[in-house]
Amino acid sequence: MKDLINILSEIHFAYPAMLFGLILLPLLIVYYIFSHKDHSPDIRYVHSAFAEEVKMSLRTRMRHIPMILRMLALTMLIIALARPQSSSRIHEISVEGIDIMIALDISGSMLAEDFQPNRMEAAKLTAIEFIDLRPNDRIGMTVFSGESFTLCPLTTDHRLLKELASGVTTGMVQDGTAIGDGLATAINGLRDSDAISRVIVLLTDGINNTGVIDPLTAAEMAALFGIRVYTIGIGSSGLVPYPFPTPFGIQYRDVEIPVDEDLLREIADKTGGKYYWAETQDALENVYEDIDRLERSIIEHTEFTMNTDEYLPLLLLAIMFFSAEIVLRYTWLRSVP
């Protein structure tokens, strides 16, 4: 039944105005009914009581068949004149995938709780939501603090990537903020990519204070490879609550964790990207949504439509019904004037 509905949904008419002819059919039926309403015989006999008990023969009961066949034939003919056609479409879609590396700061300062439950968890959550926005792209992730490493290379297996991202914690490597090393590791993950568009999303909440590679040198490397870098500074300005472990349990103190905005802005400018400042989790979500809008895959959609006439079976049915009507009307169901 579902297949039949799908087939019928593909049918359209080249001359749909011809279908108004179907309005005539009910009028013809009404005329036929009224013209055959009086069945009184033309010749009456004085003694006709003997005929009252005579049962109606099969031939008599079938006397309306020619009219039914004529209505069916006219219906098929009118629909055929409307020229029904079926359409077949061929879609050619080519997607220019964008390769994206997410470079995530996992230094100890990401435990600050100006985000809920803290910066690290908020950054992971929004990164996972960003991955869900990009089903057609290869995405990878690098993490950095005092050192950097590739958590997941470019992949289309987004489920695996999200599982790995969910398990990221601070303390996985030596503490610190090596922005240059983190950026260089992400560049290395994109260096051999053959995608036309290559992007790095770098998120950090601190100032570069360690590492082997200078951040601006890494930015120049990215520009050389044609990689755009979107930089995100995360964290509230001013004092923020930070958990400190003590012999008496976790104690909170208000500390200031500055972000080198000038450096992040310069990295973005050198590579043709953009710098964002996210003071709240909602702002961070908006940043990822903005990046998603700026870096959309190019989809080329070519559609070929071929129409096929479907009137021939209807025309054959109309001829068959007309022929059956004529044969019955002038043979078995022939009436005497």
N, C-alpha and C positions, 0 to 999 in steps of 0.2 A: 504493500500500500504506500509506503514511504517513497519507494522508487518511482511509483506512478505519479505521485505528487511532484517529485523532482522533475520528471519528464514534462508534465503539464506546465510547470512553472517556466520552462524554457520555450514554450510555444507562444508565438505572437502572430499577428495578422498584418499582411501587407495592405489590405483594403478593409479595415475594420468597419467602415460605414455600411458595407454590405450586410453586416449582421443585423441591421435594423429590419431586414426582410423577415427575420424570425417573428416579428410582431404580427405578420399576416397569418401565421399558422393558427393561433387561437381563434382568429376571426373566421377562418375557413372551417374549423371544427364546430364553432357555434352555428354557422350557416348549415352545415351538414346535419347537425342534431335537429334543428328546427324544420328542415326540409323533409326529414324522415320521421317527424313526430306523429303524423296521422297515418296509421297503418290500416285504415278501413279499406276493404276491398272495393274495387271499382264496380264489380258485378255482384249483386246481392241475390240470394235465393230465398224463396219463401220458407222453405224448411232447411235451416242451417244448424239446427241444434245438434245434429250428429257430429259436427266438426269441433264442438266445444271440448270434447274429451280427447281430441287428437293431440299427441305430444309434438313439440317443436322439433324438427329434424336437425341433425348436425349441420347440414347445408344451410339451413335457415339461421342457425345460431352463428355461423361463420360469415354471414353476409356483410359484416363491417370490416372484414380483413382487408379488402382492396383499399378502403379509405385509410386504414392505418398504414398500409404499405406506401400509399401516396404521400402521407404526411412525413413518414420517415425519409422517403426519397427527396422531398422538398427540403427537409432539414439538412440532409447531407449535401444537397446541391448548393444551398445558400452558404453553408459553412465553407464549402470548397471554393465558391466564388470570392469569399473573403480572403482566400489564399493563406492558409495557415503555414507558418514556417517555424522550424526549430533552429536554434542557434548553438553553435559550438565555439567555445572560446579557448584560445591558446595564450597562456600567460608566460612571459619571459621576465624574470625578476633577477637582477644582479645587485648584490649588496656589497658596498665598499666597507668592509669591517674596519673599525678603529681599534688599534692595539693600545691598551691602557695599563700602566703600572701605577699602583697605589703605594706611595712611600710613607709609612706610618711611624711616627715618633713613639717609642715605647720607653722613654726615659722615666725615671722615678717621679718627676714632676707631674706626669700624667695621672697620678693618683689624687691630685687636688680635687676637692669635692664641690667646686662651684658649678659643676654639671652633675646630674644625677645618673647613676650613683657616684660616678667620678668621670674625669675627662677620658680615661682609657676606654671605659665601657661605652660612653657616648660616641666616641670616635669609631669604635668597632661596629656599633649598631648602625650608624649612618653610612659607613663604608659598605656594609652588607646591603643596605637599602639601595645604595647607588649601584651595586652589582646587579641587583634585580631589575634596575632600569635599563640595563644594557644587554639584553638577551642575545644580540647578534654579534657581539664583540668579544675578542680575546682579552682577558684581563688577568693580570698577575699582581703580586704584592711583595714588597720588600719592607723590612722593619729595621729600625736603627735606634740606637741610643749612643753609647760610647763606641760601638762597633755596628756594622750593618751586615745583613745577609738576606738572601732571597727566600722568602717564606714559601712562595708558590710562583713558578714561571708562568708565562702567558698560557692561558688555557681557555677552552670553551666549557670545561666541566665546572660550571659555577657552583654546583652543590659542594664539590670538594673544596673549592676556594673558600666558600663561606664557612665550612667546617673548620678549616685551618685558621681563618681569621678569628673565629669565635674563641679559639684556644690561646690567642696571643695574650701575654701578660708582661708586666714590667719585670726586670731582673733576668730576662732570658739571656742577655749578654751584659758585658761591662757597662756600668751606668755612665751617663754623660749625654751630650747632645752633639753628635757628629753629623750635621746637616749635609755637609759636602760629601761625606762617605755614603750616606743614605741616598743622595741624589745620584751619585756615580754608580751605585749598585743598580738603581732603577734604570739608568741609561744603558748599562750593560745588558739588562734584560730585554731592551728594545732595539739594541744595536743591529741585530741580524734580522729584524722584522722587515717583511716586504710590504707591509700595509702602507697605504698612501698617507694616512693620518696616524701619528704616534704621539701619545699624550702621557704625561706624568702628573699625578695629583699628589702633592707633597704636603703633609700635615705635621705641624710641630707646635709646641707650646713654649719653646725656650730660645736661648741664644746659643749659637754655635760656639762650643768651648773645648772641643777635642776633635780628633780625627786626623787623617793623613791628607785628605784632599780639601782644598779651599772651596767653599760653596760657590763663589763666583767663577772659579775655574771649571767647576762641574757644570755651571750654567752655560759657559761658553762651549763646552763639549756637547751639551744638549742642543744648542743652537746649530752647531756644526753638523749634527746628524738630523737636523730638521725636526727636533722633538719639542713640542710646546710643554711648558711646565706651569701648572696652576698651583699656586702656593696658598696655603690656608694657615693663618695664625689663630690658634684656639686658646680661649681662656678669658676670664673676666679681668678688667683693669683694676688695679689697686690690690688690696689685701684679699686673700682667698683662704678658706679653711683647708688645712693639710694635716693628714694623720701621721703622728710620730709614735713608733712603738717604744714603750717604756716598761720597766719591771712591773708597773701597776696596770698594764694594758695600754690600749691605744689612747693617746692624748692628742687633742686637736689644737693647733696654733694657727693664727692668721699670719700668712707669709705673702710676700710679693714675688710673683714669677714673671719677669718681664719677657716680652717677645721682641726679637729684632725685626720690626716691621720694615725698616728701610732695606735690610738685606733680602727679605722675602719679596718685597716689591721689585727690587732690582733683578732678582732671579727671574721673576715672571716677565719683566720688561725685556730682558735679553733674549728670551726664548719665544716671544710672541704670545705668552700666556696672560694670566690675570691674577692679581693678589686679592685675597679676601680676609676679612677679620670676622671671626665668629665668637661672640661673647656669650651666647646661649646655645642650648641644643637646637632650638627652633631655627636660629640663625645658621647653625651648621647644616641642618637639613636643607635650608634654602640655598646654601652655597652649592651643595651637590646637585640640587635641581637646576641651578643656573649653569653649572658646568655641563650637565646633561643636555640642556637646550643648546649650548654653544657647540657641542661636539656630537652632532647627530650623524648617523650613518646615511650615506647617499643611496637611495633605493631607486633604481631605474625600472619602471614598470611599462612593459610593452604588451598591448592586448590586440589579438587578431580575432575578428568575429566572422564566422562563415555561416550564412543562412542557407537552409535546405528546405525546399518546398515539400509540404506534407499533404497537399490536396488530392493527390492521385488516389489513395485508398478511399477517401470520402466520395470521390467521383465514381469510382467503381461500385461502391455501395449504393449510390443513388441510382445508377443504371440497373443494378441487380434488383432493387426494390421496385423500380418502375416496371421492369420486365415481369417480375412476379405478379404485380398488380394486373397487368394487361392479360397475362396468361390465365389467371384466376377469373377475371371479369368476363372473359369471352369463352371460358370452358366450363369448369365445374360450378362456378358461381354466376354463371350467365343468367340474366333475368329476361323474362319474356315481356315485351312491350304490352 
